[in-house]
Amino acid sequence: MEPLLLADIEAAVRSGWDADTTTPAHRPHWDPANPARDQCGVTAMVLNDLLGGQLIRGEVLVDGEQVDYHWWNRLGMGVDIDLTREQFAAHEHVVGGTVIERPAEFTRLREEYELLRDRVLERLRGRIPAAEAGADKGEGKGTGTGVGRTA
């Protein structure tokens, strides 16, 4: 079997983004020219399913005022992975970065997370055991969890 690279996971995640994986409020504004926009929470959760590590949440500031939160992942040795950082315009700044617990239950975005997770697992099918189990059964270590407010 061909080794699975981080680039393969990134490609699977990016190919799974669409208007239906972003927050409902953002859907009318979703633009394929900036597909990462408003995908950070669901993306961080899917990467956490696949790679483990920690979930990190920072604040998004515009003119010094907090307007939202931004989520990304931290793997061992302090390596950060943020597949959605490019979503921000020059006037939007992500500050801070606090380790947060993976939410125990969905409060929002459950459907969006499950949709992205299933797309990623389908693309990776046959490459990792978790992809086969999760895609076939709708299960995985991320099932039943959710994300909070996302950027």
PASEBA-1860 file (N, C-alpha, C; in nm, 3 decimals):
! residues 151
1> MEPLLLAD> 0.085/-0.118/0.000/0.000/0.000/0.000/0.089/0.124/0.000 ~ 0.050/0.220/-0.077/0.120/0.348/-0.088/0.108/0.425/0.044 ~ 0.219/0.487/0.090/0.211/0.561/0.218/0.118/0.681/0.207 ~ 0.051/0.709/0.317/-0.038/0.825/0.325/0.044/0.944/0.373 ~ 0.043/1.051/0.297/0.117/1.172/0.331/0.022/1.279/0.383 ~ 0.078/1.374/0.458/-0.003/1.488/0.502/-0.063/1.561/0.383 ~ 0.010/1.565/0.273/-0.041/1.629/0.152/-0.167/1.559/0.101 ~ -0.174/1.427/0.117/-0.293/1.352/0.077/-0.413/1.390/0.163
9> IEAAVRSG> -0.390/1.402/0.294/-0.497/1.442/0.385/-0.543/1.584/0.353 ~ -0.447/1.673/0.331/-0.483/1.811/0.296/-0.566/1.816/0.169 ~ -0.525/1.743/0.067/-0.600/1.742/-0.059/-0.741/1.687/-0.038 ~ -0.754/1.584/0.044/-0.886/1.526/0.071/-0.976/1.627/0.143 ~ -0.920/1.698/0.240/-0.998/1.799/0.313/-1.039/1.911/0.220 ~ -0.943/1.966/0.147/-0.974/2.079/0.058/-1.077/2.042/-0.048 ~ -1.070/1.919/-0.099/-1.167/1.878/-0.201/-1.306/1.858/-0.141 ~ -1.315/1.843/-0.010/-1.444/1.825/0.056/-1.517/1.953/0.091
17> WDADTTTP> -1.446/2.066/0.086/-1.510/2.193/0.120/-1.611/2.234/0.014 ~ -1.721/2.287/0.059/-1.823/2.342/-0.030/-1.913/2.429/0.057 ~ -2.010/2.490/-0.004/-2.103/2.575/0.072/-2.175/2.495/0.180 ~ -2.199/2.367/0.156/-2.274/2.287/0.252/-2.192/2.240/0.372 ~ -2.062/2.268/0.375/-1.981/2.236/0.492/-1.944/2.359/0.573 ~ -1.990/2.474/0.530/-1.967/2.597/0.605/-2.087/2.624/0.696 ~ -2.076/2.726/0.781/-2.187/2.756/0.871/-2.309/2.802/0.790 ~ -2.429/2.768/0.836/-2.549/2.807/0.761/-2.558/2.956/0.733
25> AHRPHWDP> -2.517/3.039/0.827/-2.524/3.184/0.806/-2.431/3.230/0.694 ~ -2.322/3.157/0.672/-2.225/3.198/0.570/-2.258/3.141/0.432 ~ -2.342/3.041/0.424/-2.366/2.973/0.295/-2.399/3.066/0.180 ~ -2.486/3.166/0.198/-2.515/3.254/0.084/-2.393/3.333/0.036 ~ -2.292/3.345/0.121/-2.173/3.425/0.087/-2.054/3.338/0.048 ~ -2.068/3.205/0.055/-1.956/3.117/0.025/-1.914/3.135/-0.120 ~ -1.784/3.140/-0.142/-1.730/3.168/-0.275/-1.619/3.068/-0.304 ~ -1.628/2.995/-0.415/-1.522/2.900/-0.448/-1.385/2.965/-0.466
33> ANPARDQC> -1.381/3.098/-0.482/-1.253/3.167/-0.490/-1.184/3.173/-0.354 ~ -1.259/3.155/-0.245/-1.205/3.149/-0.109/-1.273/3.032/-0.037 ~ -1.245/2.909/-0.080/-1.319/2.794/-0.027/-1.295/2.766/0.120 ~ -1.185/2.815/0.176/-1.153/2.791/0.318/-1.238/2.877/0.411 ~ -1.303/2.979/0.358/-1.378/3.072/0.442/-1.486/2.998/0.521 ~ -1.479/3.016/0.652/-1.579/2.963/0.745/-1.577/2.810/0.754 ~ -1.463/2.749/0.722/-1.450/2.603/0.728/-1.361/2.557/0.843 ~ -1.310/2.648/0.925/-1.205/2.611/1.021/-1.250/2.514/1.128
41> GVTAMVLN> -1.367/2.531/1.184/-1.411/2.443/1.292/-1.428/2.300/1.246 ~ -1.501/2.280/1.137/-1.523/2.144/1.087/-1.393/2.083/1.038 ~ -1.307/2.164/0.978/-1.177/2.114/0.930/-1.090/2.071/1.047 ~ -1.083/2.152/1.151/-1.001/2.117/1.268/-1.051/1.988/1.332 ~ -1.181/1.970/1.337/-1.236/1.849/1.397/-1.203/1.725/1.314 ~ -1.213/1.735/1.182/-1.181/1.621/1.096/-1.032/1.588/1.106 ~ -0.946/1.690/1.106/-0.803/1.664/1.123/-0.774/1.601/1.258 ~ -0.845/1.644/1.361/-0.830/1.584/1.493/-0.870/1.437/1.491
49> DLLGGQLI> -0.974/1.404/1.416/-1.014/1.264/1.400/-0.899/1.182/1.341 ~ -0.835/1.237/1.238/-0.735/1.162/1.163/-0.597/1.163/1.227 ~ -0.558/1.276/1.287/-0.421/1.293/1.333/-0.405/1.303/1.483 ~ -0.517/1.319/1.554/-0.508/1.339/1.698/-0.456/1.478/1.729 ~ -0.383/1.491/1.837/-0.328/1.620/1.876/-0.429/1.704/1.953 ~ -0.408/1.835/1.949/-0.491/1.928/2.024/-0.566/2.020/1.930 ~ -0.681/2.066/1.977/-0.756/2.169/1.907/-0.716/2.303/1.966 ~ -0.692/2.400/1.879/-0.651/2.534/1.921/-0.756/2.633/1.872
57> RGEVLVDG> -0.789/2.730/1.958/-0.885/2.834/1.919/-0.825/2.970/1.949 ~ -0.820/3.054/1.846/-0.777/3.192/1.861/-0.892/3.286/1.831 ~ -0.867/3.413/1.852/-0.969/3.515/1.823/-0.938/3.582/1.691 ~ -1.043/3.617/1.618/-1.030/3.693/1.495/-1.064/3.838/1.529 ~ -0.970/3.927/1.502/-0.989/4.070/1.531/-0.997/4.150/1.402 ~ -1.084/4.249/1.403/-1.092/4.350/1.298/-1.092/4.484/1.369 ~ -0.996/4.568/1.336/-0.980/4.698/1.402/-0.975/4.684/1.554 ~ -0.908/4.579/1.601/-0.891/4.557/1.744/-1.009/4.497/1.816
65> EQVDYHWW> -1.119/4.473/1.747/-1.239/4.415/1.807/-1.253/4.269/1.766 ~ -1.288/4.185/1.863/-1.310/4.045/1.830/-1.439/4.030/1.750 ~ -1.429/3.962/1.635/-1.547/3.941/1.551/-1.582/3.793/1.538 ~ -1.489/3.706/1.573/-1.515/3.563/1.560/-1.402/3.485/1.626 ~ -1.406/3.353/1.610/-1.300/3.264/1.655/-1.244/3.190/1.535 ~ -1.121/3.143/1.550/-1.058/3.061/1.446/-1.001/2.936/1.511 ~ -1.024/2.821/1.449/-0.979/2.692/1.501/-0.871/2.634/1.411 ~ -0.774/2.565/1.473/-0.674/2.490/1.399/-0.623/2.377/1.488
73> NRLGMGVD> -0.521/2.305/1.442/-0.472/2.186/1.512/-0.327/2.202/1.552 ~ -0.293/2.137/1.664/-0.154/2.130/1.708/-0.120/1.982/1.731 ~ -0.018/1.937/1.660/0.029/1.800/1.676/0.144/1.799/1.776 ~ 0.199/1.683/1.800/0.311/1.671/1.893/0.425/1.764/1.856 ~ 0.508/1.793/1.954/0.624/1.881/1.936/0.584/2.023/1.899 ~ 0.457/2.060/1.919/0.413/2.196/1.893/0.394/2.232/1.748 ~ 0.381/2.134/1.659/0.362/2.160/1.517/0.216/2.196/1.493 ~ 0.191/2.317/1.442/0.055/2.362/1.412/0.021/2.332/1.267
81> IDLTREQF> -0.103/2.287/1.245/-0.156/2.267/1.111/-0.283/2.350/1.102 ~ -0.284/2.443/1.007/-0.399/2.531/0.988/-0.429/2.536/0.838 ~ -0.522/2.454/0.795/-0.554/2.448/0.652/-0.645/2.560/0.606 ~ -0.695/2.642/0.698/-0.791/2.746/0.659/-0.741/2.888/0.684 ~ -0.616/2.903/0.719/-0.563/3.036/0.754/-0.577/3.134/0.638 ~ -0.571/3.086/0.515/-0.577/3.178/0.400/-0.713/3.242/0.381 ~ -0.813/3.201/0.459/-0.946/3.258/0.445/-0.953/3.406/0.481 ~ -0.858/3.453/0.558/-0.869/3.587/0.615/-0.815/3.695/0.522
89> AAHEHVVG> -0.886/3.809/0.522/-0.842/3.927/0.448/-0.733/3.998/0.528 ~ -0.666/4.092/0.466/-0.555/4.163/0.530/-0.597/4.235/0.658 ~ -0.721/4.279/0.667/-0.767/4.353/0.785/-0.813/4.262/0.899 ~ -0.814/4.132/0.877/-0.854/4.035/0.980/-0.729/3.971/1.038 ~ -0.719/3.971/1.170/-0.600/3.919/1.237/-0.639/3.813/1.339 ~ -0.570/3.699/1.332/-0.591/3.592/1.431/-0.489/3.612/1.540 ~ -0.536/3.618/1.664/-0.448/3.637/1.779/-0.474/3.527/1.881 ~ -0.375/3.507/1.964/-0.389/3.407/2.069/-0.382/3.267/2.013
97> GTVIERPA> -0.429/3.178/2.088/-0.429/3.038/2.050/-0.430/2.954/2.176 ~ -0.547/2.920/2.221/-0.565/2.845/2.345/-0.603/2.702/2.313 ~ -0.541/2.608/2.384/-0.580/2.468/2.370/-0.720/2.453/2.429 ~ -0.808/2.390/2.353/-0.944/2.367/2.400/-0.974/2.218/2.396 ~ -1.064/2.177/2.482/-1.109/2.038/2.483/-1.200/2.014/2.362 ~ -1.190/1.895/2.308/-1.282/1.858/2.201/-1.422/1.854/2.260 ~ -1.517/1.926/2.201/-1.652/1.927/2.257/-1.710/1.787/2.266 ~ -1.777/1.757/2.376/-1.832/1.624/2.398/-1.959/1.601/2.318
105> EFTRLREE> -2.032/1.706/2.289/-2.157/1.693/2.214/-2.166/1.807/2.114 ~ -2.241/1.781/2.009/-2.262/1.886/1.910/-2.356/1.991/1.965 ~ -2.317/2.115/1.952/-2.409/2.224/1.978/-2.445/2.292/1.847 ~ -2.359/2.280/1.751/-2.385/2.333/1.618/-2.292/2.266/1.518 ~ -2.325/2.273/1.395/-2.244/2.224/1.283/-2.224/2.073/1.278 ~ -2.309/1.997/1.343/-2.294/1.851/1.338/-2.305/1.799/1.195 ~ -2.408/1.840/1.124/-2.426/1.793/0.986/-2.310/1.833/0.897 ~ -2.260/1.954/0.913/-2.150/2.003/0.831/-2.022/1.924/0.859
113> YELLRDRV> -1.996/1.900/0.987/-1.879/1.820/1.025/-1.890/1.679/0.968 ~ -2.004/1.615/0.985/-2.021/1.478/0.937/-2.008/1.470/0.785 ~ -2.060/1.571/0.716/-2.050/1.574/0.570/-1.904/1.585/0.527 ~ -1.829/1.678/0.586/-1.688/1.692/0.550/-1.611/1.566/0.589 ~ -1.635/1.515/0.708/-1.566/1.393/0.752/-1.590/1.279/0.655 ~ -1.715/1.259/0.616/-1.747/1.149/0.525/-1.682/1.168/0.389 ~ -1.676/1.290/0.338/-1.610/1.316/0.210/-1.461/1.286/0.219 ~ -1.399/1.329/0.328/-1.255/1.305/0.346/-1.228/1.155/0.358
121> LERLRGRI> -1.305/1.087/0.440/-1.285/0.943/0.458/-1.307/0.867/0.328 ~ -1.403/0.908/0.250/-1.427/0.842/0.121/-1.306/0.861/0.029 ~ -1.252/0.981/0.027/-1.136/1.006/-0.060/-1.014/0.927/-0.013 ~ -1.005/0.904/0.117/-0.890/0.831/0.172/-0.918/0.681/0.186 ~ -1.033/0.637/0.144/-1.071/0.495/0.158/-0.959/0.405/0.105 ~ -0.928/0.304/0.184/-0.824/0.210/0.146/-0.684/0.255/0.183 ~ -0.671/0.380/0.225/-0.539/0.433/0.259/-0.511/0.423/0.408 ~ -0.617/0.432/0.490/-0.602/0.420/0.636/-0.719/0.338/0.690
129> PAAEAGAD> -0.696/0.256/0.792/-0.804/0.175/0.847/-0.921/0.258/0.897 ~ -0.896/0.373/0.958/-1.004/0.456/1.011/-1.097/0.503/0.900 ~ -1.040/0.528/0.782/-1.122/0.573/0.670/-1.220/0.465/0.628 ~ -1.174/0.340/0.624/-1.264/0.232/0.586/-1.373/0.212/0.690 ~ -1.336/0.211/0.817/-1.435/0.189/0.924/-1.532/0.305/0.932 ~ -1.481/0.428/0.929/-1.567/0.544/0.944/-1.660/0.565/0.827 ~ -1.610/0.545/0.705/-1.693/0.568/0.588/-1.801/0.462/0.574 ~ -1.769/0.338/0.613/-1.866/0.231/0.599/-1.975/0.237/0.705
137> KGEGKGTG> -1.940/0.272/0.826/-2.034/0.261/0.937/-2.085/0.395/0.986 ~ -2.031/0.506/0.931/-2.069/0.636/0.983/-2.016/0.656/1.123 ~ -1.911/0.581/1.157/-1.853/0.590/1.290/-1.709/0.633/1.277 ~ -1.654/0.668/1.386/-1.515/0.708/1.393/-1.498/0.778/1.523 ~ -1.377/0.812/1.556/-1.361/0.870/1.688/-1.423/1.008/1.696 ~ -1.461/1.068/1.583/-1.525/1.197/1.586/-1.676/1.193/1.594 ~ -1.736/1.079/1.573/-1.882/1.071/1.574/-1.936/1.108/1.712 ~ -2.039/1.192/1.712/-2.101/1.231/1.837/-2.036/1.351/1.902
145> TGVGRTA> -1.940/1.411/1.836/-1.876/1.531/1.890/-1.909/1.647/1.800 ~ -1.869/1.764/1.838/-1.904/1.878/1.755/-1.814/1.995/1.779 ~ -1.846/2.100/1.711/-1.766/2.220/1.719/-1.847/2.333/1.776 ~ -1.780/2.428/1.832/-1.845/2.548/1.880/-1.847/2.652/1.770 ~ -1.845/2.774/1.807/-1.847/2.883/1.710/-1.720/2.876/1.628 ~ -1.731/2.890/1.497/-1.615/2.881/1.410/-1.601/3.005/1.325 ~ -1.480/3.022/1.275/-1.455/3.135/1.185/-1.473/3.092/1.043
END
